[in-house]
Amino acid sequence: MAKIFKFLLCLMFLVKFSQAKNCTCVPFYQCSDDESEIISDGRGLIEVRKSRQCDGVFEVCCNSTMATSTTTAPTKPPKGCGFQNPDIFPWSSSLLYKQYPNFVPSYKCRISLIHERVAITAAHCLQEKGYYQVRISSAIRSVAHMVLHPHFKLATLQNDIALLFLNKPFKVEKIGTVCIPPPGSVLDNLNCSSATAMKENQTSLKVVRLPMVSRDSCVGSLRQSRLGEFFQLHQSFVCAGGNDEDTCGGDGGSPLICPIPGLPGRYQQAGIVSWGIGCGGNLPGVYVNLAYFREWIDEVMTQNKFDINSYRF
């Protein structure tokens, strides 16, 4: 019995010694509690670009609605995706949510129209059970069903994308649809834009200029934040902004719009507002990489028997 006890003590010492050899000292919040491993994917550290219904801890949302200032386009855009009319991003507007059918819907996130009956948004905007609607100008359509990416991870927001299939079409001849980049497109060095409310209860939108940031530069900047030196940016993300230009908490689902090289006057949606570290500082914001998901979008559209040419250029 004494020999067995000594053997167990030696075994415990060897395990502790092995763990100590693999130890790297990091701030406590960069070490996972469950696995005692360095957090390299940002879980628990990133800030979701998501609207909070109420400011107070003890407040609840009760029959209120947020009106957005939009105007009806006086002219019909040319045929094809990605054309702008006098409105700012005419194919982008609000995602509304209500818990029960008889409730008044409230603002949840933003969306973009890629087909007269299909909108695209961030998957993190759709985590509550209830009823979702899409509003463009004064027209409202109900979401008949939604498809979230099968590998979406709420903790890290990897694969943060969803398609919304509507109960009836919008009149796209008035508002058009946005273009989606071809698979594998690299949009570094483009000067892009997004619409932000900057404050979650602000009704009017402001367009901010957001230059695309290369992956290496983005990772280098984010590693200077609380994410730490071991942070790895997932392939489903791209980065834009910094230098005090940024989207913020209530802008989840908003499109990151870039010009299409060689096609003056036409625009493509490079990303979807997903997460960031703070708002309006020197760190770039992180967006869903739509070129990375283009084949998945085509596949889901085809499976649901919708034309994929509405967002192709």
C-alpha positions, 0 to 999 in steps of 0.5 A, spaced: 500 500 500 505 504 501 508 503 494 502 505 491 501 511 495 508 513 493 507 512 486 501 516 486 504 522 489 510 521 483 505 521 478 501 527 481 508 531 481 509 529 474 503 532 471 503 538 475 511 539 472 508 538 465 503 543 466 508 548 469 512 547 463 506 549 458 504 555 462 504 562 459 502 568 464 497 572 461 491 577 464 486 573 467 481 574 463 485 571 457 485 564 460 478 560 459 476 557 466 473 551 463 479 548 460 485 553 463 487 555 455 489 561 452 483 565 449 485 566 442 478 567 439 475 572 443 470 569 446 467 573 452 472 579 450 468 581 444 463 586 444 457 584 439 454 590 435 447 589 438 441 593 440 439 593 447 432 594 448 432 598 454 438 602 458 436 600 465 437 594 469 430 593 471 427 596 465 423 592 460 421 593 453 413 595 452 409 597 446 414 602 443 417 603 436 422 606 433 421 610 427 427 611 422 427 617 417 427 614 410 424 617 404 421 614 398 425 614 392 423 619 386 426 615 381 427 608 378 434 605 379 437 602 373 436 595 372 441 590 376 444 590 383 448 595 387 445 602 384 444 608 388 438 612 388 437 619 392 436 615 398 442 612 402 443 605 401 436 604 399 436 596 399 438 597 407 433 598 412 430 595 419 429 589 422 423 589 427 422 584 432 416 583 437 415 577 442 408 576 441 403 577 435 399 583 438 405 586 440 408 593 437 414 591 433 421 595 436 427 596 432 432 590 432 438 590 427 439 592 420 438 588 414 440 589 406 435 586 401 439 581 396 432 579 392 425 582 392 423 576 398 430 575 401 434 579 406 441 578 409 443 580 416 447 578 422 445 571 425 446 574 432 440 579 431 436 573 431 437 569 438 430 571 441 424 567 439 418 571 437 416 574 430 421 578 425 419 583 420 423 587 415 421 595 414 423 599 408 420 606 408 413 605 409 413 598 407 413 592 412 414 584 410 414 579 415 419 574 415 416 567 413 422 563 415 430 564 416 436 560 415 442 561 420 449 559 418 449 552 421 456 553 424 454 560 427 457 561 434 454 566 439 460 566 443 465 568 438 460 570 433 464 566 427 460 565 421 455 571 423 450 571 417 443 569 416 438 569 410 431 572 411 425 569 407 419 574 407 412 572 406 411 577 400 416 581 395 418 588 396 417 592 389 425 592 388 424 597 381 424 602 386 429 600 391 433 595 388 438 590 391 445 590 393 450 586 390 454 581 393 462 580 392 464 573 388 467 568 392 474 569 394 474 577 393 479 581 396 477 588 397 483 591 401 485 598 400 478 600 398 474 606 401 468 603 404 462 606 408 457 604 413 451 607 416 451 608 423 446 611 429 452 612 433 447 611 439 442 606 440 436 610 441 438 615 435 433 615 429 437 618 424 443 615 421 450 618 419 454 615 413 461 613 416 467 612 411 471 606 413 477 604 409 478 596 408 484 594 413 488 588 411 488 582 415 495 582 418 494 589 420 487 588 423 490 582 427 496 586 429 491 592 432 486 587 435 492 584 439 494 590 442 487 590 446 484 586 451 484 580 446 491 579 447 497 577 443 494 570 442 488 572 438 486 569 432 481 572 427 477 567 424 476 567 416 469 569 416 471 576 418 474 582 415 476 589 418 474 596 416 475 603 419 479 605 425 482 612 426 475 615 430 471 612 424 466 606 426 460 603 427 457 601 434 452 597 438 446 599 435 448 597 428 448 590 428 446 587 421 448 594 417 452 593 411 459 595 409 458 598 402 464 598 397 464 601 390 465 595 385 472 596 381 471 598 374 463 599 374 462 606 376 456 608 380 455 601 383 456 598 389 457 591 393 456 589 400 463 587 403 461 585 410 455 585 415 457 589 422 458 584 427 463 586 433 468 590 435 472 593 441 469 599 443 466 604 439 469 610 435 477 609 437 483 607 433 481 600 433 478 597 426 471 594 427 470 587 425 465 585 419 462 578 416 466 577 410 461 576 405 465 574 399 467 568 404 460 566 404 458 567 397 457 560 395 453 558 402 448 564 400 448 561 393 446 554 395 441 556 400 438 561 395 438 555 390 435 550 395 429 555 396 428 556 389 430 563 389 434 566 383 441 568 385 442 573 379 439 579 383 445 580 387 450 578 382 454 583 377 
